[in-house]
Amino acid sequence: MAILLLADHDNASLSDHTAKALTAATQIGGDVHILVSGKGAKAAAEAAAKLVGVSKVVLAESDELANNLAEPLADLIVSLAGSYDTILSAATSVGKNVLPRVAALLNVAQISEITDVVSSDTFKRPIYAGNAIQTVQSSDAKKVITVRTASFSPAFHGPTAAVETVSTAAFSSVLSAFVSNSLSSSDRPELTSAKIVVAGGRAIGSYEKFKEVILPVADKLSAAVGASRAAVDAGYAPNDWQVGQTGKVVAPDLYVACGISGAIQHLAGMKDSKVIVAINNDEEAPIFQIADYGLAADLFEALPELEQAL
């Protein structure tokens, strides 16, 4: 059995999602090859080659692959698919964009956002906002899978695997064109890979209060900042801070939920955190049911005190 794992990278460096998806791939079993596609992506390929569990890195470079457009990348994967039983990707924006197209071109059903590997053809995935776990067995000859990386530990670094460069044929189905990237920049860790997350809910009251009570604590902890959907919808926090079923899924070592009630939508995005701390003045808030540590207090008093203590 051979597995092709699509790497998540920015051409210059490899993301943590790839190392976590690799852990899932090795649990399926068989030789794992990592596909690094892009332009000027040799550094990312060399980083992928240092991960434990990789048999080979396949490097494909062309102008069409430079920006991870779905059509040329899917065509590339399908052209390589004959040698593989399983095609895998982290459930990132690229993986969610490309692999459904690959599955359609291969005429197989995709298995989305697995959180556990039972066997080479059987997987577990959350449904109903994470309130139930579905076990799925695939009878397809080729399996196309995305991985919810928050559920897997990253693979370690080890001996360097071989990097093989493959030629790219002309792409016939390029229906879209890259225009530009509009990326937010921050000195804080990236939300989905941060070890510590400090998140605020609608109880914060305003964006100014977010800056006043949440950001100082996050800075002291070198943490990423998250927010509930209610806080984002109210304009208290930007969209890329949203944690939840319709936001980002995180699993940090420490998640500090401030003024978050614990709606199902939010819990779906953070309940896999190693340690959950909840600060809420409502002792009956559902968040306390999953929190490892709970503080029933006014967050506008507790957070400044915490910042001073840090």
C-alpha positions as a LaTeX table, in Angstrom:
\begin{tabular}{lrrr}
\hline
Residue & $x$ (\AA) & $y$ (\AA) & $z$ (\AA) \\
\hline
Met1 & 0.00 & 0.00 & 0.00 \\
Ala2 & 1.30 & 3.44 & $-0.94$ \\
Ile3 & 0.03 & 6.79 & 0.32 \\
Leu4 & 0.42 & 10.21 & $-1.28$ \\
Leu5 & 0.26 & 13.11 & 1.20 \\
Leu6 & $-0.23$ & 16.60 & $-0.20$ \\
Ala7 & 2.06 & 18.98 & 1.69 \\
Asp8 & 0.77 & 22.25 & 3.10 \\
His9 & 3.40 & 24.95 & 2.58 \\
Asp10 & 4.09 & 28.47 & 1.35 \\
Asn11 & 6.92 & 27.40 & $-1.01$ \\
Ala12 & 9.51 & 28.63 & 1.51 \\
Ser13 & 8.53 & 26.54 & 4.54 \\
Leu14 & 6.42 & 23.57 & 5.55 \\
Ser15 & 3.42 & 24.06 & 7.86 \\
Asp16 & 2.84 & 22.05 & 11.04 \\
His17 & $-0.31$ & 20.64 & 9.44 \\
Thr18 & 1.80 & 18.44 & 7.16 \\
Ala19 & 3.66 & 16.83 & 10.07 \\
Lys20 & 0.35 & 16.12 & 11.81 \\
Ala21 & $-1.29$ & 14.72 & 8.67 \\
Leu22 & 1.80 & 12.51 & 8.26 \\
Thr23 & 1.06 & 10.92 & 11.63 \\
Ala24 & $-2.39$ & 9.95 & 10.32 \\
Ala25 & $-0.83$ & 8.61 & 7.13 \\
Thr26 & 1.62 & 6.39 & 8.99 \\
Gln27 & $-1.25$ & 4.99 & 11.07 \\
Ile28 & $-2.98$ & 3.90 & 7.87 \\
Gly29 & 0.16 & 1.97 & 7.00 \\
Gly30 & 2.37 & 1.63 & 3.96 \\
Asp31 & 4.97 & 3.75 & 2.19 \\
Val32 & 4.19 & 7.45 & 2.53 \\
His33 & 5.27 & 9.86 & $-0.19$ \\
Ile34 & 4.83 & 13.60 & 0.33 \\
Leu35 & 3.92 & 15.72 & $-2.68$ \\
Val36 & 5.33 & 19.25 & $-2.57$ \\
Ser37 & 3.93 & 21.27 & $-5.47$ \\
Gly38 & 4.62 & 24.91 & $-6.17$ \\
Lys39 & 7.36 & 27.08 & $-7.56$ \\
Gly40 & 10.68 & 27.62 & $-5.82$ \\
Ala41 & 9.54 & 25.07 & $-3.23$ \\
Lys42 & 12.80 & 23.17 & $-2.79$ \\
Ala43 & 13.18 & 24.38 & 0.81 \\
Ala44 & 9.72 & 23.03 & 1.69 \\
Ala45 & 10.58 & 19.72 & 0.01 \\
Glu46 & 13.81 & 19.43 & 1.99 \\
Ala47 & 11.89 & 20.12 & 5.21 \\
Ala48 & 9.35 & 17.41 & 4.32 \\
Ala49 & 12.17 & 14.94 & 3.65 \\
Lys50 & 13.31 & 15.26 & 7.28 \\
Leu51 & 10.04 & 14.01 & 8.78 \\
Val52 & 9.99 & 10.51 & 10.29 \\
Gly53 & 7.78 & 8.15 & 8.29 \\
Val54 & 8.40 & 9.62 & 4.84 \\
Ser55 & 9.73 & 7.21 & 2.23 \\
Lys56 & 10.10 & 9.78 & $-0.53$ \\
Val57 & 9.30 & 13.40 & $-1.33$ \\
Val58 & 7.90 & 14.19 & $-4.76$ \\
Leu59 & 8.65 & 17.74 & $-5.88$ \\
Ala60 & 6.62 & 19.26 & $-8.72$ \\
Glu61 & 7.26 & 22.84 & $-9.80$ \\
Ser62 & 5.73 & 25.05 & $-12.46$ \\
Asp63 & 4.19 & 28.50 & $-12.87$ \\
Glu64 & 0.68 & 26.99 & $-12.76$ \\
Leu65 & 1.36 & 25.32 & $-9.40$ \\
Ala66 & 2.82 & 28.40 & $-7.72$ \\
Asn67 & $-0.39$ & 29.45 & $-5.93$ \\
Asn68 & $-2.17$ & 26.14 & $-5.20$ \\
Leu69 & $-4.99$ & 26.69 & $-7.68$ \\
Ala70 & $-7.41$ & 23.77 & $-7.49$ \\
Glu71 & $-7.48$ & 22.79 & $-11.17$ \\
Pro72 & $-3.77$ & 22.33 & $-11.96$ \\
Leu73 & $-3.00$ & 20.83 & $-8.55$ \\
Ala74 & $-5.87$ & 18.35 & $-8.85$ \\
Asp75 & $-4.71$ & 17.43 & $-12.36$ \\
Leu76 & $-1.21$ & 16.81 & $-11.03$ \\
Ile77 & $-2.45$ & 14.58 & $-8.21$ \\
Val78 & $-4.68$ & 12.58 & $-10.56$ \\
Ser79 & $-1.73$ & 12.07 & $-12.93$ \\
Leu80 & 0.21 & 10.55 & $-10.03$ \\
Ala81 & $-2.72$ & 8.64 & $-8.51$ \\
Gly82 & $-2.09$ & 5.39 & $-10.36$ \\
Ser83 & 0.76 & 4.54 & $-8.00$ \\
Tyr84 & $-1.20$ & 5.14 & $-4.79$ \\
Asp85 & $-4.02$ & 3.51 & $-2.85$ \\
Thr86 & $-4.67$ & 6.53 & $-0.60$ \\
Ile87 & $-4.43$ & 10.25 & $-1.27$ \\
Leu88 & $-4.33$ & 12.37 & 1.86 \\
Ser89 & $-4.23$ & 16.03 & 2.85 \\
Ala90 & $-4.62$ & 18.14 & 5.94 \\
Ala91 & $-8.06$ & 19.77 & 6.12 \\
Thr92 & $-6.62$ & 23.21 & 5.44 \\
Ser93 & $-7.96$ & 25.71 & 2.92 \\
Val94 & $-5.81$ & 24.10 & 0.20 \\
Gly95 & $-6.76$ & 20.54 & 1.09 \\
Lys96 & $-10.47$ & 21.37 & 1.28 \\
Asn97 & $-10.22$ & 23.13 & $-2.07$ \\
Val98 & $-8.26$ & 20.51 & $-3.99$ \\
Leu99 & $-9.14$ & 17.05 & $-2.71$ \\
Pro100 & $-12.90$ & 17.14 & $-3.45$ \\
Arg101 & $-11.95$ & 17.82 & $-7.06$ \\
Val102 & $-9.48$ & 14.93 & $-6.98$ \\
Ala103 & $-12.16$ & 12.62 & $-5.58$ \\
Ala104 & $-14.60$ & 13.67 & $-8.32$ \\
Leu105 & $-12.02$ & 13.12 & $-11.07$ \\
Leu106 & $-11.24$ & 9.67 & $-9.65$ \\
Asn107 & $-14.95$ & 8.93 & $-9.20$ \\
Val108 & $-14.63$ & 8.03 & $-5.52$ \\
Ala109 & $-16.18$ & 9.36 & $-2.32$ \\
Gln110 & $-14.05$ & 11.64 & $-0.19$ \\
Ile111 & $-13.77$ & 10.97 & 3.55 \\
Ser112 & $-13.54$ & 14.38 & 5.20 \\
Glu113 & $-11.79$ & 15.52 & 8.37 \\
Ile114 & $-10.93$ & 12.22 & 9.98 \\
Thr115 & $-9.89$ & 12.34 & 13.63 \\
Asp116 & $-8.85$ & 8.71 & 14.11 \\
Val117 & $-7.57$ & 5.82 & 12.01 \\
Val118 & $-9.19$ & 2.48 & 12.87 \\
Ser119 & $-7.64$ & 0.53 & 9.99 \\
Ser120 & $-6.42$ & 1.11 & 6.45 \\
Asp121 & $-10.01$ & 1.46 & 5.21 \\
Thr122 & $-11.91$ & 2.55 & 8.33 \\
Phe123 & $-11.82$ & 5.98 & 9.93 \\
Lys124 & $-13.60$ & 8.10 & 12.52 \\
Arg125 & $-14.85$ & 11.62 & 11.89 \\
Pro126 & $-17.03$ & 14.06 & 13.85 \\
Ile127 & $-20.59$ & 14.88 & 12.82 \\
Tyr128 & $-23.32$ & 17.09 & 14.31 \\
Ala129 & $-20.83$ & 19.77 & 15.38 \\
Gly130 & $-18.68$ & 17.16 & 17.08 \\
Asn131 & $-21.50$ & 15.77 & 19.24 \\
Ala132 & $-21.28$ & 12.37 & 17.56 \\
Ile133 & $-18.42$ & 10.39 & 16.05 \\
Gln134 & $-19.10$ & 8.55 & 12.83 \\
Thr135 & $-17.13$ & 5.44 & 11.84 \\
Val136 & $-16.73$ & 5.23 & 8.07 \\
Gln137 & $-15.46$ & 2.23 & 6.10 \\
Ser138 & $-14.50$ & 2.80 & 2.47 \\
Ser139 & $-14.73$ & 0.16 & $-0.24$ \\
Asp140 & $-13.23$ & 2.42 & $-2.92$ \\
Ala141 & $-10.08$ & 1.19 & $-4.61$ \\
Lys142 & $-8.54$ & 4.59 & $-4.01$ \\
Lys143 & $-9.27$ & 6.55 & $-0.88$ \\
Val144 & $-9.27$ & 10.36 & $-0.81$ \\
Ile145 & $-9.06$ & 11.69 & 2.75 \\
Thr146 & $-8.67$ & 14.99 & 4.57 \\
Val147 & $-7.35$ & 15.02 & 8.13 \\
Arg148 & $-8.44$ & 17.20 & 11.03 \\
Thr149 & $-4.90$ & 17.82 & 12.21 \\
Ala150 & $-5.89$ & 19.01 & 15.68 \\
Ser151 & $-6.47$ & 15.34 & 16.54 \\
Phe152 & $-2.94$ & 14.16 & 15.66 \\
Ser153 & 0.51 & 14.85 & 17.06 \\
Pro154 & 3.18 & 16.08 & 14.63 \\
Ala155 & 5.70 & 13.62 & 13.26 \\
Phe156 & 9.26 & 13.93 & 14.56 \\
His157 & 12.32 & 14.82 & 12.54 \\
Gly158 & 14.73 & 12.08 & 11.55 \\
Pro159 & 16.86 & 10.79 & 8.67 \\
Thr160 & 16.43 & 12.61 & 5.39 \\
Ala161 & 14.41 & 10.88 & 2.67 \\
Ala162 & 15.10 & 11.19 & $-1.03$ \\
Val163 & 13.60 & 14.08 & $-2.99$ \\
Glu164 & 12.45 & 13.19 & $-6.50$ \\
Thr165 & 11.55 & 15.89 & $-9.00$ \\
Val166 & 8.74 & 15.04 & $-11.43$ \\
Ser167 & 7.93 & 16.80 & $-14.67$ \\
Thr168 & 4.60 & 18.55 & $-15.02$ \\
Ala169 & 2.60 & 18.20 & $-18.22$ \\
Ala170 & 0.45 & 20.95 & $-19.66$ \\
Phe171 & $-2.67$ & 21.53 & $-17.57$ \\
Ser172 & $-5.86$ & 21.43 & $-19.58$ \\
Ser173 & $-8.47$ & 22.52 & $-17.03$ \\
Val174 & $-7.21$ & 25.78 & $-15.59$ \\
Leu175 & $-10.49$ & 27.61 & $-15.05$ \\
Ser176 & $-9.30$ & 30.13 & $-12.48$ \\
Ala177 & $-6.46$ & 32.60 & $-12.21$ \\
Phe178 & $-4.50$ & 33.87 & $-9.24$ \\
Val179 & $-5.06$ & 37.57 & $-8.56$ \\
Ser180 & $-3.46$ & 38.37 & $-5.22$ \\
Asn181 & $-3.01$ & 37.31 & $-1.61$ \\
Ser182 & $-4.50$ & 39.47 & 1.13 \\
Leu183 & $-2.98$ & 38.14 & 4.33 \\
Ser184 & $-3.24$ & 39.41 & 7.87 \\
Ser185 & 0.06 & 39.75 & 9.69 \\
Ser186 & 0.66 & 39.41 & 13.41 \\
Asp187 & 3.52 & 38.96 & 15.83 \\
Arg188 & 1.43 & 36.38 & 17.68 \\
Pro189 & 1.47 & 32.65 & 16.87 \\
Glu190 & $-0.83$ & 31.36 & 14.14 \\
Leu191 & $-4.14$ & 30.37 & 15.72 \\
Thr192 & $-4.42$ & 26.78 & 14.49 \\
Ser193 & $-0.87$ & 25.83 & 15.50 \\
Ala194 & $-0.49$ & 27.88 & 18.72 \\
Lys195 & 0.36 & 26.09 & 21.97 \\
Ile196 & $-1.69$ & 28.61 & 23.99 \\
Val197 & $-4.91$ & 30.37 & 22.94 \\
Val198 & $-6.70$ & 33.13 & 24.85 \\
Ala199 & $-10.23$ & 33.58 & 23.50 \\
Gly200 & $-12.98$ & 36.07 & 24.23 \\
Gly201 & $-16.74$ & 35.93 & 23.80 \\
Arg202 & $-19.59$ & 38.37 & 23.38 \\
Ala203 & $-19.37$ & 39.29 & 27.06 \\
Ile204 & $-16.20$ & 41.27 & 26.27 \\
Gly205 & $-18.53$ & 43.95 & 24.93 \\
Ser206 & $-16.43$ & 45.74 & 22.32 \\
Tyr207 & $-13.27$ & 45.62 & 20.24 \\
Glu208 & $-11.73$ & 48.21 & 22.57 \\
Lys209 & $-12.34$ & 45.89 & 25.54 \\
Phe210 & $-10.77$ & 43.03 & 23.58 \\
Lys211 & $-7.63$ & 45.12 & 23.24 \\
Glu212 & $-7.80$ & 46.20 & 26.87 \\
Val213 & $-8.28$ & 42.86 & 28.65 \\
Ile214 & $-7.62$ & 39.97 & 26.20 \\
Leu215 & $-4.57$ & 41.11 & 24.24 \\
Pro216 & $-2.34$ & 41.96 & 27.23 \\
Val217 & $-2.84$ & 38.48 & 28.72 \\
Ala218 & $-2.21$ & 36.87 & 25.33 \\
Asp219 & 0.99 & 38.88 & 24.94 \\
Lys220 & 2.23 & 37.83 & 28.38 \\
Leu221 & 1.58 & 34.18 & 27.54 \\
Ser222 & 2.91 & 34.46 & 23.95 \\
Ala223 & $-0.50$ & 33.13 & 22.94 \\
Ala224 & $-2.71$ & 33.37 & 19.90 \\
Val225 & $-6.02$ & 35.21 & 20.23 \\
Gly226 & $-9.35$ & 33.56 & 19.48 \\
Ala227 & $-12.98$ & 34.61 & 19.63 \\
Ser228 & $-16.43$ & 33.06 & 19.63 \\
Arg229 & $-18.72$ & 33.45 & 16.65 \\
Ala230 & $-20.95$ & 35.77 & 18.67 \\
Ala231 & $-18.00$ & 38.09 & 19.33 \\
Val232 & $-17.00$ & 38.06 & 15.67 \\
Asp233 & $-20.57$ & 38.68 & 14.46 \\
Ala234 & $-20.83$ & 41.61 & 16.87 \\
Gly235 & $-17.68$ & 43.13 & 15.38 \\
Tyr236 & $-15.57$ & 42.72 & 18.51 \\
Ala237 & $-12.96$ & 40.56 & 16.75 \\
Pro238 & $-11.87$ & 39.91 & 13.14 \\
Asn239 & $-13.07$ & 36.82 & 11.24 \\
Asp240 & $-9.69$ & 35.09 & 11.32 \\
Trp241 & $-9.89$ & 34.92 & 15.13 \\
Gln242 & $-13.08$ & 32.85 & 15.10 \\
Val243 & $-12.89$ & 29.44 & 16.76 \\
Gly244 & $-15.72$ & 26.98 & 16.19 \\
Gln245 & $-17.62$ & 24.85 & 13.73 \\
Thr246 & $-17.71$ & 27.66 & 11.16 \\
Gly247 & $-14.32$ & 29.04 & 12.21 \\
Lys248 & $-11.01$ & 27.41 & 13.02 \\
Val249 & $-10.48$ & 24.15 & 14.88 \\
Val250 & $-7.74$ & 24.36 & 17.50 \\
Ala251 & $-6.22$ & 21.94 & 20.01 \\
Pro252 & $-3.61$ & 23.90 & 21.99 \\
Asp253 & $-1.96$ & 22.79 & 25.20 \\
Leu254 & $-3.87$ & 25.56 & 27.01 \\
Tyr255 & $-7.15$ & 27.22 & 25.99 \\
Val256 & $-8.37$ & 30.14 & 28.11 \\
Ala257 & $-12.04$ & 30.93 & 27.41 \\
Cys258 & $-13.03$ & 34.37 & 28.68 \\
Gly259 & $-16.68$ & 35.37 & 28.71 \\
Ile260 & $-17.60$ & 32.43 & 26.45 \\
Ser261 & $-20.83$ & 30.63 & 27.36 \\
Gly262 & $-19.94$ & 27.34 & 25.69 \\
Ala263 & $-22.32$ & 27.07 & 22.75 \\
Ile264 & $-22.08$ & 23.85 & 20.75 \\
Gln265 & $-20.80$ & 25.79 & 17.74 \\
His266 & $-17.80$ & 27.04 & 19.72 \\
Leu267 & $-17.09$ & 23.79 & 21.57 \\
Ala268 & $-16.76$ & 21.98 & 18.23 \\
Gly269 & $-13.67$ & 24.07 & 17.52 \\
Met270 & $-11.80$ & 23.83 & 20.82 \\
Lys271 & $-12.92$ & 20.89 & 22.96 \\
Asp272 & $-9.85$ & 18.85 & 22.00 \\
Ser273 & $-7.60$ & 21.34 & 23.82 \\
Lys274 & $-5.33$ & 19.65 & 26.37 \\
Val275 & $-6.25$ & 21.99 & 29.25 \\
Ile276 & $-9.31$ & 24.26 & 29.18 \\
Val277 & $-9.64$ & 27.20 & 31.58 \\
Ala278 & $-12.98$ & 29.03 & 31.69 \\
Ile279 & $-13.60$ & 32.48 & 33.17 \\
Asn280 & $-17.29$ & 33.44 & 33.33 \\
Asn281 & $-19.46$ & 35.19 & 35.88 \\
Asp282 & $-22.33$ & 32.76 & 35.18 \\
Glu283 & $-21.77$ & 29.65 & 37.29 \\
Glu284 & $-24.29$ & 27.74 & 35.15 \\
Ala285 & $-22.51$ & 28.46 & 31.83 \\
Pro286 & $-22.11$ & 25.26 & 29.76 \\
Ile287 & $-18.40$ & 25.99 & 29.25 \\
Phe288 & $-17.77$ & 24.87 & 32.85 \\
Gln289 & $-18.95$ & 21.34 & 31.96 \\
Ile290 & $-15.90$ & 20.73 & 29.78 \\
Ala291 & $-13.40$ & 23.04 & 31.51 \\
Asp292 & $-10.53$ & 21.53 & 33.48 \\
Tyr293 & $-10.39$ & 24.69 & 35.59 \\
Gly294 & $-13.24$ & 27.15 & 36.06 \\
Leu295 & $-13.31$ & 30.60 & 37.61 \\
Ala296 & $-16.73$ & 32.11 & 38.29 \\
Ala297 & $-15.71$ & 35.76 & 38.33 \\
Asp298 & $-15.96$ & 39.06 & 36.53 \\
Leu299 & $-13.49$ & 38.76 & 33.67 \\
Phe300 & $-12.84$ & 42.52 & 33.74 \\
Glu301 & $-11.40$ & 42.04 & 37.21 \\
Ala302 & $-9.86$ & 38.59 & 36.79 \\
Leu303 & $-7.94$ & 39.22 & 33.56 \\
Pro304 & $-6.11$ & 42.37 & 34.70 \\
Glu305 & $-5.16$ & 40.52 & 37.89 \\
Leu306 & $-3.91$ & 37.59 & 35.83 \\
Glu307 & $-1.87$ & 39.91 & 33.62 \\
Gln308 & $-0.23$ & 41.50 & 36.66 \\
Ala309 & 0.54 & 38.08 & 38.12 \\
Leu310 & 2.20 & 37.04 & 34.88 \\
\hline
\end{tabular}
